[in-house]
Amino acid sequence: MKRILLSIFLLNAAAGACAGTVGASLIGHWKVTGVVGAQETTSLSSDQADALAGKELVVAADSIQFNGDACVNPAPKATRHSRDQFFWREYKLDPKELPLPGTVTEFKTNCANLSSINFIYVRDRRQIVFFWKGFFLNAVKQT
């Protein structure tokens, strides 16, 4: 029970700790394990999206990089949403296929430049789902 409460506290602290830098819990190297969802219209084919498995998302305080795309000087804003209502409203997507908790923490990256790295959703301490070119990609934190 203490671990569950500590995990909830840490996720809430991470959500509130991103005034000018990326939340500390997101900093690191994340390996894409696969596609977990997609919008109706995307910038890539399904085959191209599937080929992203194994690629790294690198999150640092001053940049976020993925597959040749860079988000420079991110100023993330963390918000919490009801998964079911939010994903249906924002993406017209049945959220039950996304492996996210019922209340999800969203980090909007707010890059200083034009980037396709726009949203990161916290799945748990070791996994995130990020939105890239119309696809939701699951990633696992590397040690």
Phi, psi and omega in degrees: 000320179298322179295319179296313179297319178296318178298316179297317179299315181295320177296319178294321178295319178296322180295327181267354188262026184238055180291319181220357179228164177294140178309135184304328181291341181268339184295131179143191180256131182238129180260126180290129178259342178157177178276133178243358178177167179204152172285170178295319178248132183227166178269353182231161172279165177299322179296319178295320179294317179299328180290350179282347177302132181097344178285160182251137167260123181248119181249120176235172181296330185250001178194159172228128185232139176204125172050046178084357179258138180231134172259112184266138179047059180298144174234071189294147174240125180263134175222160178243141184222154168286118185308308188299310181292316186297309184290329176291316181292314186277325187241355185053046186233136175291108187290348182294340178278346179274132181278065181237155178292165181301323172247117188248142174268125179250133171252112172273124192287327180049062181289152177285344180237173175285124183212152176271359179269093189250321187222137175234131180245131182277120176273309173196191184300329187250356183223145174227165170235127178237151183264125181214116176053040176093355181246148173259119183248130176275140178221146180247135181291134180268148181263000000 
